[in-house]
Amino acid sequence: MKLTLFFFCILSITNRVFAQLPPVFEQYRAQMAQSEATVRRFLSPVKILWKSGTIANAEQLLKPGNGQADLSGKGVCSLKSDGTGKPSVLLDFGKELHGGLQIVTGQWKVSKPITVRIRFGESASEAMADIEPKQNATNDHAIRDMTIQVPWLGKLEIGNTGFRFVRIDLVDVDTELLLKEVRAIFTFRDIPYLGSFHSSDTLLNKIWATGAYTVHLNMQDYLWDGIKRDRLVWVGDMHPEVSTINAVFGYNDVVPKSLDLARDITPLPGWMNGISTYSMWWILIQRDWYLHHGNMAYLKQQKDYLVNLLNLLMQKIDNKNSEKLDGTRFLDWPSSENAKGIHAGLQSMMVLSLDAGADLCRLLNDAETARKCDAAVARLKQYVPDPNGSKQGAALLALSGLVPASKANKDVLAVDGAHNFSTFYGYYMLQAQAKAGDYKGALANIREFWGGMLALGATTFWEDFNLDWVNNTGRIDELVADGKKDIHGDCGAYCYVGFRHSLSHGWASGPTPWLTEHVLGISVVEPGCKAIKIEPHLEDLAFAEGTFPTPYGVVKVKHTKQANGKIQSEISGPKEVRIIR
């Protein structure tokens, strides 16, 4: 109460000051309404992973700091450049972070700035890399490699990127740099994890938590795809991210803010991000968001754009009932060279999005548009493309009902396990396997594919991953040994070759909502979570328990497998939420 009163007083004083300014300062009054949803926390490194040159008292950098330079001259790390070379140190902050770096310096002999080079990295090897074409280290979207001056007896804050590792090099010759502190500035939304998952399998528990944390890092000004690259609102990426937010955080305004941005910068007949499927994902997100939160006022704000977008989509069906979408024809990067697989996916996306659009139009009392969408879906279902072996295309065919899920799973999805999975469309492959009743196969794929990233040192999930990459590769939290492949610098494809590859990408979080929906068995069946169905699938798990956020509070479940194989469930939740079993 006292703290709230304090901030109210500060705000009142500030407003009075701005009110007294002449009209030329009106723009500053308007800016008073702008604020950040994120907070900053300071974290010391947990390990010195590597050092070179003349360095004394390096362990000082691992101690908690206070962000203040002082005159004591005690507790500083010394880096000296002399005839033996220039010193460097590689710091490990223990987990992927979004933010920058705070450097607090000591009092060296001459009161002038000293030049250092700072390199951020999502992997140890990226922080050691130069910007050059061989392994594709870049400064795209966020500067991760910079040469700067640090002040004498002062503090400097730099950087705005995704990272876990930081390398510091002393650039000046015949110089001693005194570092009191080097702390990460961790920038994030300080929000509670209302959803949870815990089971008898510690790997699945870690996978669920890693997916949740990956999306949490990307909930910045807007809902981004990645915190190093691209740091943009890609609407397709948003669908698995929003599914994760619904399962973990519940309502957060970063979602409607990002959906509205995509709408407002994309006048029709343009496609969001230039990709037709991304405009269709926008419709599906709107349907899912309303189902979870029941905000009719927000849905009504989308009506005009939604109806016009649905009418545009209905124009993209030819006389053979096949989609004829223009713009970039894209599902995800690993499927981008399979034109037949993309066609199968686009046909399926037309069915899914027009079906969702019909539901939304009925809620909005637009019976005519709903009728037209239903008729278009009926036409599209008369034509079923061949996915041509594409797991992406087969998953969407199953989810849209164009192909029986059991057939899509048997013929394509279950072939070779998690091989040819992708981090983005892996979510829909898992969803299709669940629709086919293959929970055992889906859990095995989660353990192998997403568990494969954790086995290589990941603390967040990556833009892409391929099981073929893992042979004879080093971990991302170690310097790569001679004779081993660098999983970050030597792998990747398309737009994410080498170190350009994002290692914290929200579209890779699919197992988090999947485990909540299918293992805990929680699915929303009435808008606003007025009714929730509980149907667990434990498979080889002895137990699974967790929580799920609703607008009325948290639903809690615990499922325990009995000796006879039957599941005993304990379920509780807000009185406003009807539980269906």
Salt bridges, closest charged atoms under 4 A:
GLU26 OE1 - ARG29 NH2 2.41
ASP92 OD1 - ARG164 NE 2.81
GLU122 OE1 - LYS228 NZ 3.43
GLU126 OE2 - ARG144 NE 3.58
GLU126 OE2 - LYS228 NZ 2.92
ASP130 OD1 - ARG117 NH2 2.97
ASP130 OD1 - ARG119 NH1 3.19
ASP140 OD2 - ARG500 NE 2.76
ASP145 OD2 - ARG117 NH2 2.76
GLU157 OE1 - ARG40 NH1 3.01
ASP169 OD1 - ARG119 NH2 3.12
ASP169 OD1 - ARG167 NE 2.78
GLU181 OE2 - LYS180 NZ 2.39
GLU181 OE1 - ARG183 NE 3.49
ASP190 OD2 - ARG41 NH2 3.42
ASP201 OD2 - ARG447 NE 2.75
ASP225 OD2 - HIS505 NE2 3.57
ASP230 OD1 - HIS141 NE2 3.36
ASP230 OD1 - ARG229 NE 2.67
ASP237 OD2 - HIS505 NE2 3.95
ASP253 OD1 - ARG189 NH1 3.11
ASP260 OD1 - ARG263 NH1 3.32
ASP264 OD1 - ARG263 NE 2.80
ASP288 OD2 - HIS239 NE2 3.04
ASP288 OD1 - ARG287 NE 2.74
GLU323 OE2 - ARG329 NH2 2.68
GLU323 OE2 - HIS343 ND1 2.61
ASP326 OD2 - LYS316 NZ 3.08
ASP359 OD1 - ARG362 NH2 2.98
GLU368 OE2 - ARG371 NH2 2.76
ASP374 OD2 - ARG362 NH1 2.90
ASP411 OD2 - LYS407 NZ 2.72
GLU463 OE2 - ARG229 NH2 2.76
GLU463 OE2 - HIS505 NE2 3.98
ASP468 OD1 - HIS419 ND1 3.56
ASP477 OD2 - ARG475 NH2 2.84
GLU478 OE2 - ARG475 NE 3.95
GLU517 OE2 - HIS518 NE2 3.71
GLU526 OE2 - ARG578 NH2 2.29
GLU535 OE1 - LYS533 NZ 3.40
ASP540 OD2 - ARG447 NH1 3.10
GLU576 OE2 - LYS575 NZ 3.32
